[in-house]
């Protein structure tokens, strides 16, 4: 049976049946907020968080030895089908932030990535994206073992 560890109040991992066990390590990607990423009030424009999530996802994949381009060369595609973000604090022009990403859950044909946006050790935003693995016919396909190995 596949399982997914989640943190419980004691800090130990708990197991939820039905999903692949996922590593809980984070990949961290530093970003300096550019002027063009802010709104008229000088705050980071909300939609840019999704771009930062994408940058972090690309780095997460590279850290595991593959890229979106290499997946596409294998006839596999990983579109976003759901996105969620909660904004907890201000991010402004020229701030040095870190986008933290980890794989949260893997199902038969889908992946959930979890994100944190941090500045000076303080979490300012959290979010997630769900992706469905599709083949050349643009229909959902089971995640092949060769890709599952790279996700671990």
Secondary structure, DSSP 8 states (H G I E B T S, - for coil): --EEEEE-TTSSEEEEETSB------EEEEEE--GGGB-TTSBB-TTHHHHHHHHHHHHHHHHTT--HHHHHHTT-EEEEEEEEEEE-S--BTT-EEEEEEEEEEE-SSEEEEEEEEEETTEEEEEEEEEEEEE-TTSSB----HHHHHHH-
